[in-house]
Amino acid sequence: MKKTLASLLILAGIIVPSCAQDTTRLSLLFLGDIMQHDSQISDAWNKTLKKYDYNPCFQFIKPYTQAADLAIGNLELTLAGPPYKGYPQFSAPDELLLALKAMGMDVLVTANNHCVDTGKKGLERTVLMLDSLHIPHTGTFVDEVAKLNEHPLLVEKNGFSLAILNYTYGTNGLPVTKPNIVNTIDTAAIRADLKKAKALKPDVIIAFMHWGSEYQSLPSKWQKDVAEHCFKHGAKLVIGAHPHVLQPMEWRKDKDQLVAYSLGNFVSGQRKRYTDGGALVTLELEKIAYGTDSAITRIDTANYILEWVYRTADAEKNYHVLPVTAFEKDPKGFIKDSESKAALKVFADDSRALYKKHNVNIVESQYLPSDTLTIYRILLPTAPTPEGTSSSAQSHHLPYGTETETDSAGNVLLYSGNFSRKQDAERYRNKVIQLGYSDARVVMFVNGVKVE
C-alpha cells in the first residue's frame, strides 16, 4: 500500500500536524574548487580589450548555475590585487569574481588551505571584494566582531532559510594574522556553532568542509567521522572540498541527510588524470507548511552533473568549463583535437565508474538547459495597502519571501518567487492576490533581462 509523505514522517518519529497549507521548493547547486593557476591567469588576458575576461570560461556551464535558486562554491584563492600569481600562493584578478557573479554564483565559502596565501592583506581584500559585489560568504573574517555578526551565515531565498558553516583543516602552515579569523575543523567548535545555528531556526543547516587527502578518490575515516559529527549535531547537508579529485556522495534518505565528500576541481589549471574536472551536486528541498507556525523541510531530489575543464589546443589556449553530458558527443565540434576528446572520455568514464560503485541514492542528471533561461517572477505593488501598511512591510508573510531591485530609472521594485513555468507563477500570483496584493502581476525574464 502506498504511504503518504505524512505517514512516512510519522513512522520516522516526526509529528506532522494535519491540513498541509503550502508546499514550496528550493533548488540548490554546489560546486568544488575554484582555482587560478598561472596558465589560467595568463590565458584570461584579453589582448583586444586590454583586460582580464573570464566570461568565456564559464559560458557553457552558466545555464546550469543560473538555473539553480542558489549556487554555492569554494573560492580557493585570494583577491589580493596585483601582482597576480597561481600556485603555491594564489592571488587572482578581480575580474574572476565578476565573472563568477555573472555566472550565477550566489554564495562563496572562503575557509581553505589557500585563504591566507597573501597574508592579512589578501584575506581582508578578498572579503572586501565579496562584500562590494554583494556576494554572501563565510569561513574567513576580518575580526571577532565580523565573525560574531556574520557566523553562521544565514541566507534566505524563496521562503527558505539556510544556515551555512565553513571550515578548513588548515592553512598550509601559514599563520593567520590577528585580528583575522579562519574557521578550522575543531569538533568542539563545530558543535557549538551548530547549536548557535539551530537557535536561528533555519530550515536547513549546511556544513561546507575543506578536508581530506589530496588526490585520494575515497574519503578517509577522519572525513567520515567529521561528517557524522556534523549530522549528529544538526547539519542536513555536508559538502566537501580540497582533494582536487572526486569522492563519493551519499543521500541517506532514511535520515534525510546528504554528504558529498569531494566535488573535485570546478576550474583549475591541473591537467593530470582525475584532476581535470569535477561535479556539481544539484538537489531540491521541499518545505511543507502546516498552518503558520509549523513546517517540515526535506531533501526531495539529488543528482550530480559532471563538468570537465577544456583547454583549447590553438594558440590562445583558452580554458572552458564544459558540462560533460552536453559535450561528450560534441555534435558541433567545439573540441578540436583528438587528445582533448580522449581526455574528456577518460574523465567521464573514471567519474561514472567511481560514482556507480560508491554513490548512495545519487545518480547522474540528464538535464540539458536550453540556450536561453526564462524565469517568471511576481511583481508586487509598493503602494500602501487598504490597512495603511505598505505591501513591502507585510511581504515577509509571502511563502517565497521578497527581493528588492532598482530599475534603470531608479525605481525600487519588489519581487517574489522564481518559476521556470508560467503556470506555476500564475498559480502563485493567485495566492498572492488572496493575501491582499491585488495588483500583483507575472513578469518574464529572459537570461536575466526583464521582458515586458
Steps between C-alpha positions, in 0.01 A plus 500: 500500500642838402580719799456876500785731594322585824468135600865432419607794712281378785659154474840669517401656830422845367166640616317655208208737555197442281379718214809592301468863391780551253791327325798696374823390334858622482765374258863495615820448302840439659831507315860430596834678497517831315872544430729718289837363395750710306389357165138595570590855596712558190242344270221717646674816378306642205754667273232693312319634805825542698346342807425164658181332380381174656149501356590269207634245748158460661267554204405133461449423870316826566152368406536233769606733779243761404222242498550430872334717762829502691846406370773453762873436445849499651714807417846346540713807440542859613418830331800693628546716192804500269743341448281204413637151549398138521644207692620485773365834629195599301395858421245533220371801303177662621348427159472136604256596774300714258469202265398268783223740598387528137507120480244484778706426811295602803721397794875437529681332788854616572651282775760283328873434503567791262293771672806667659736449206542878476482573870279747681466722194379214284244370747356844569494610137327177400228570757479860378455395137230247590318763704529759223327263257241399762602134488425330834801314637628323809803320638745790540444821696688827540455493879299358789221757460447396138485134600252567779274689259536278193549145625308283436415650163123520463367504143132542415350411164151410380371484854780266613760583763843332475780513757843443343818410690847462346824356638849397381748244628775766491679776307814323368687596814461872431404707805167681522583861587297649782229622512410285196321171566486180292256228603691175551360152551462451873221274615427697817479827307285340231262363761467846656450662159231250406323572827512870415373427150205296630405788728443710186230247397607457136331249275834336416855512639788450254858420602760562225828326587851544358647164598647166398814385318588645163454276195328221696174379346353362823433691821716434804367375832554851636279653231228248577528567873476877453197457271327283761579761766334769286192286439473407867489865603254629241645532149287363216755553220878449520696608192873435459792649312884488486606158359486645142344174383151362534394299803164322549166649602232354725136596538375331815131512430401335827674777696440782250874575480743545211879501486726563199854431618677685216370673187845521340623798302229722358762697309878476523816472294558140606500265201597163645254212502222534761585868571377659175136527601242471772134455576205719584256371760145609426218445744153625574368575844129468567340698780154400614329757722227402744312811607714805570729366772614157387693375197707200399787531251647195331727406210273408211747430217878474466718452192846575367621668182855435376702794369840491329751781444605531135808693394492574130784366288531816291737790561260664745486195732179623664334318787133397491292317763292251302199299622595144408156380390469787253851468354603134510337445161582858395277519190618854423867404508602752764785278625744500210786268594484124551714512816245719679210286380674196644571677830133597535397139444750374758374750758137409432568125516708526818244719675200288408680182607583653839147624555336180377699300755487730801214752471188445706167615348663770283510441125602712204263771384405504134395865518589700191407869527379690199712775350276754670400509864143618558360559846179658629477720808215675679523881502332638811338840544692738726206732570338491847248225565143584609607447860760772462800270525727489198506174310878483540459510877267201486700309240662267750166316515541380141602133460790584268610816680596811302797660328544868420660627179558846356421558133686730260274792598584461867165348597502238775317185391383217723497143367402163645581152369694354206318253275607316188139440393251780443210293632680460834555875515132566422395259774726678749371840381144391583614409850676836535181680395308312770753634750402856407731591210227563245733664245761221500597389151726247329815636335720296265881515500714357219867448588456739790342776291144613573268451203185713507 
